Amino acid sequence: MNSTSPAGPGALRLIFPQWQGASGPAAHQLHRGVDAHDTQLTYNLGPALLQLMAPDHDGPTAYVPVSTDTADEALATVNGIYARDAVVRQLREALKILRDAEPRSVVTFGGECSVSVAPFSHLASVYGDSLAVLWIDAHSDTGVPGDTYTGFRSMALATLAGEGDAGIIAELPALIPPANILQVGLRHWDDEGIAVKERLGIQTAGMTGTPRDNRRVLEWIAGTGAQQLAVHIDLDVIDRRDFTGSVGQNTDGMRMSDVVSLVNDAAAAADIVGLSLTEHIPTELMRLGGLLRDLPV
């Protein structure tokens, strides 16, 4: 394929507006002027906007049904995972869609980072060890139940590598060998998941987008022998000078042009059969929603 746009027979666009993996409302009080539960639900709105702005798509599109219930009982922390029941239910829905559609390539619009678990596991079941993963993210996402942070998004990559909640891992059709995972853009080296990442031996590459850094990624792909790639992009990896619609608020991230350059270079080395865009948080629109609720419209 050698394209940055997964396409061709079996291509699927998966709209997965899951927000429950982003932990509880207390973690979202930072967005001034927006109700905490409304801030959680921005993860639900983000994928719809990505779909609206995305280029036309000739293949099938599927929507994972996601609950918007913010009642305490619906979001109970179980086995160290916030809103585990909703996370598991929605994971099963996504996996059912993938089983029925049998796509050989998937573009996923999320939602928080754990939306990549279902499509990447599906692609691993299709391509086996020929699939490698580029996880472009400011965070490691290799946390496990029992960590202080209980959101499943922080556990997404560890789960794909077979580490974490045994019940959730048992739902997956295939796992990704840690040797076939490369993290790019990681800058939160104080996350609890770093110890798991290092124990698993998941490698990292530079984040500046220089030709030297991109060469390191290409050399890593060649070393895996992978013919296919699944690329996860958490928008928090992007420098806020280029984009502010995510949880990333620092100016030490990757520039948008660096991300595009990296993905284009990677596409020349292997077929991109999976691409996820996650963590789009349009909080300004949620503020506008609050205004609409307060006006007689």
N, C-alpha and C positions, 0 to 999 in steps of 0.2 A: 504493500500500500504506500509506504513512505510518504505519508501526508500528515499534516497537522490537523486535518479534519477527518476523524474516523467516518468512513463512508462505505458504500458498496452494499452488496447483498447482506441482509441481516442487521444492518446498522439500526440502532435504537437510540432515541433521545428519551432519557428518563428524568422526569420532573419529580424531585423528592424533597419536599419542603419540611423535613424533620427539624424540629427545634429542641426537642426534649433532651437531647444529648448535651446541651449547653448548660446543664446544672440549673440551680434554683434562682428565683428572682433576686435574691440578695446579691448575686454576682453581677446584676445588671443595673444597680442603682447609680452607676457611674454616668449614665446617659441623662443629663439634667433635662428636666422638663418632659420626660417621657415616663409613663407608668411602668413599673418593673415588669409586670406581666406583658404589657404591650411591647416592651423591648424584647422579651423572649420571642414574641410572635413575629418580630421582624424577620426572623429566620424563615418564617412561613411565607412572607411576602417576597423576599429576595429572589427565590427561584422563578416566580411568575414574571418578575421584571427581566431576569436574564433570558427567559424564553421569549419575551416580547421583543427584546433588543437583538436577539441572535439572528444570524443569517437564516434564510429559508432552508427548510430541511425536507428532503424528498422521502425519507424513510418514516417508519412508524414512530409515534410519540406515546409514551405511557406515563400515567400519573399515579404515584404511590399515595394512597389515602392516609392522611396524617390528622390525628385528633388535634383540636384546638382547646381541649378541656384543660383549664388551669386550676381546677379544684385540687386541694391538698391530697385527697385520696388518689387522684389520678396521677399524681407526681411523686408518690411515695418512694423513698430510697429503699431499695431491696438488694441485699447482697452487695452493698457498697456501691450501687449504681443508681443514680437519680432517675426517677421515672422509668425504671427497668421494664415494667410491664408494657408500657407504651413503646419503648425502644424495641423490645422483642417482637411485639405484635406487628410493628411496622417493618421490621427487618424481614419477617416472614412474608408480608405482603409484597415487598420488593423482590424477594427471591422467587415467589410464585410467578410474578410478572416475567422475570427473566427465564424461568424454566419454560413457561408457556411460549414465549417469543423466540427463545433459542438464538439470541443475537450473537454475532461474532465480533461486534464492536458496539460500544456503549458510550454515549456522552451523557453525563449526569449533571443536572443543575440542582444544587442544594442551597439552603439547608446547612446544618453544621457538618463538621468533618466526618462524622460517622456514616454519612450517606454513601461514602465510597466503599464501605465494607461489602455490601451486597453485590454491586457490579464487579468489583475487583475479584471477589471470590468466585463469581460466575466465570469471569474471564480466565481465572486460574484453572477452573475445571475444564475449560475449552482448550487451553494452550499448554497446560502443565508447566514444566520447568522452562519452557521456551518463553514464558512471560516474565518480564522484569518490571519493577515499579519505581517510578520517580515520584517521591513524596516531597513536593515543594511547599514548605510550611515553615513559619517562624517557630512553631512548637514541635516537640518530638512526637506527640500523640502515642507514646508508648507507656502510658500509665496503666495501672491495674487496680481492680477493686481492693479497697483498704487504704488507698491513697487519700490524702486530705481532700483533694478535688474529686467530686463524685460524678462529674459529667462524663457520659460515655464517649463524647468527642475526643477526650484526652486519651482514650483507650483504643481508638479505632485501628491504628497501625499495629499495636501489640496484638490485638485480636486477630487481624489478618495473618500475623506471624505465628499464631497458635498459643498466645500467652494471655491469660486473663480468665474471664468467666467461662467455666467449662460448659455450662448450659448453652450460652450464646455460641461458643465455638462449635458445639455439636450441630448447630443449625446450618453451618456453612458447608457448601459442596466441595470446597477446596481451600487450602491455605497457601500463603506465599512464603517460600523459604527465605529466612533473613538474609542470606547471601545474595538474593535477587532483589533486595530493596536498597535504594540509595536516597538519603535525605539531602535536600538542597534548600538553602535559605535558613537553616536552623540558627536561631540566635538566643532562644530562651534556654540557656544551658543550666539554669537552676530549677527547671521543672523536675518533679518527682520521678517522671518516667525516664530520665536520662540513665539511671542505674540499670533499668531493664533494657534499654536500647544498647548499652555497652555490653551487658551480659549476653545479649543475643548476637552481638557482633554486627549490628546494622551500621553501615558506613555513611559518612557524610562527605559532601563536596562543597567547594566555595560558593559564595552567594553574590559575587560582585558582577557577574555577567561578562567578565573579561574573556578574551579568546582562550587564555590559559585555563580558566575555570571550566569553560565549556569543553575544552579538550579533555579535562579530567573526567567529566561526565561521559564523553564518548569513549574514552579508554575503559571506563568502568563497564559500560554497556557491552563493549567488545569482549571484555574479560568474562562476563556472565555467559556469553554464547547466546543470549536472548535474541529472538527474531521479532518479538512483539513487546510493546510497551503499554503500560497503563500509567497515566500521568494524573496525579492529584495536585490541584492548585488551591491552597487556602489563601484567600485574598488578603489575609493579615500579613502575608509575607511581603506585600508591596509597600514601598515607602510612601508615607502619607503625603509627600509632596505630589504624588501622582494619583493617590486614591485614598479617600477617607471613609468609605462606606463599609468598613469592617472593624474588627476589634483592634487591628494594628494602629497604633497612634504614634509611632516613632519614625524618625528620619534616618534610620540605619538599615532600612530594608532594601529589597531589590526594586529597581526601577521597572516600570512596565515593559520598557523596551528590552531590558535584560531577560525578563521572563519569556517574551516572544522569541528572542534570539535563541535562548536555551532550548525551547520546545522545537523550534525550526531545525536546529542542529541535531537534536535527538531524533527527529523524524527522518533525517537522512541516514541514520544508523539502524533504525528498526521501525517496523510498522506500528503506528500509534493506534491501538485498538480500544483504548479506554481513556477518557478525559473527564475529570470532575472539576467543577468550579464550585467552591464552597465558601461559607461565612460571609455572604453578602448581607449586610445589615443596614437597610435604608432608614435610619432613624429619623431623618428629616421628614420623610413621608409619614412616619408614625406620628410625629408632632402635628402634621397637617391633618391626620386622621382625628387627633384629639380636638382640633379646631372645628372640624366638621360635626363632631358629636355635640359640641357646645353651641352650634348655630342652629337656627330653625330651618334646616334644609330638608 
